[in-house]
Amino acid sequence: MTGTEGLPMTVHGRGLPDRVRIHEVGPRDGLQNEKSVVPTEIKAEFIRRLAASGLTTVEATSFVHPKWVPQLADAEKLFPMVSSLAGVRLPVLVPNDRGLDRALGLGAREVAVFASATESFAKANLNRTVDEALAMFEPVVTRAVEHGLRVRGYLSMCFGDPWEGPVPLAQVVRVCRRLVDMGCDELSLGDTIGVATPGHVAALLTELGGAGVPVDRLAVHFHDTYGQALANTLAALQHGVGVVDSSAGGLGGCPYAKSATGNLATEDLVWMLHGLGIETGVDLGRLTATSVWMAEQLGRPSPSRTVRALSHKE
């Protein structure tokens, strides 16, 4: 057991991974809903500061049509400003073939597609059925793999849907299996409206394992709508998941799911992981300072409890 000022006491948990890779989504998922456009230079500085804090995966932007997400209309300008960062993976979201073309043209090495486990959300988000959306993504994933890119598949509404309610496990497993079969290297299981509980998380991971989806291909992406994000993360870690999505300062939500509150805050996640003796490579002090700085740029305090606690100690 260890403990110092500004850091949790470390008590190693049993049956947990030795290290967790944090997939930082703040610059993309965190900022995409901001009503006022954040200057490109601020976004680039945000990414640089996140990388300097020790985060090794920082989702940079999205090559979606500017009409749908105006905040990310500067992807072509932003990506070259950060693409030379050493030792940092900079995945980008690509919604279709055109998005992939744009990403390839700028030298992106990792891309992500965004699918839904439910028909209602697929219709709201993509104006397609689940199967139509998967059919659209398949050639994108195939071509990305042919170009040597690493591909992540986001799957939203894995636990609950605002229109359909609880989502059957078999329904989620079916879509996950399709994404794996088409060539996705990693699947991020999204609790888009934050309704999951630890038992639900454990049940889904068990079903996925039974369907032949390896746990080392899985990541989790929890929202904290009902205050369950950290508990759900711990349940996932206990089942062998080693990649967790989070957003610096707790930024973000979902434009197509109005009940969704912010993502799990990276600082809150790091506090828990370090307390469990799990390595992240992240300097919590530098990360907290980055989120305080970003909150100042946005003109409001960070919703992260850890950011507030540590910044008030200064």
C-alpha positions, 0 to 999 in steps of 0.5 A: 500500500502506498499513498501520497498527497494528490494521489490515491493509496494503492491497494492492488485488486485481485484478478485485474489487469496489470495495465489498462490502455485508456482510449481518450475521446475528449477531442472528438466525442468530448467536443463534438456537441459544443455549441460554440466552435472551438478554434482549431489551434485550441483543439490541437493544443488540447491533443498535445497536452493530453499526449504530454500527460502520458495518454498514448491513444487520443481520438483526434477528430471525425471525418464526418460531413460538416453538416452533421457535426459542425464542430469537427468541420476542421478535420483536414486542418487539425489532423496535420497539426498533431499527426507528428506526435511521437508515440501517440495513436491518433484514431479518427472516426470515418462514417463512410468511404468518403470519410476514409478517403479523407483520412487516408489522404492525410496519412491516418493510421487508425480509423473507427466506424460507428454502428448501433445495436438497436434499430431506433438509434441506427435510424436516428443516427444513420437513417438506416437499419442496423443491417443496412448500416453494417452493409455500408461499413463493411467495404469501408472496413475492408478497404481500411484493412487492405491499406494496413490501417487498424480499425475500431468498431464503436457499437452504441446502445449496447445496454439500453436505448431511449426508444426501445428500453433494455437491449437483449444481449443476443441482439448486441452479440449478433452485431458485435460478431458481424463487426469482428467478422468484417475485420474490426480489430477492436470493439468499443461497447457503448452504454450511450445513455448510461443505464448499465449496471455491473451485473448487466456488464458482466452478463454481456461480456460473458455472452460475448465470450461464449460467442467467440468474441475474444475479450482482448478485442473489447473496450468499454465506453460508459456514460455516467448518467446514473453514476454507474460508469466507474462501477461498470468499468470495474466489472469490465476489468474483472472480466479481463477487459483492458481498454477503457474509453474516457474523456478528459474532464468528463466532456461530451454526450451524444447529439442523437440521445438527449438523455445521455450525459457526459462520458466517464471522466479520464481523471476519475478513471485514472484515480480508480485505476491507480488506486487499484495498482493498475498502470496507465502511464498517465500523470494525473497532475498534468492531466488535471491541469489540462482539463482545467485549462480546457474548461477555461477555454470553454468557459465553464468548470469541469464536471469531473469530480477528481478534477474539481477535488485536485484543482481545489487543493492547489 
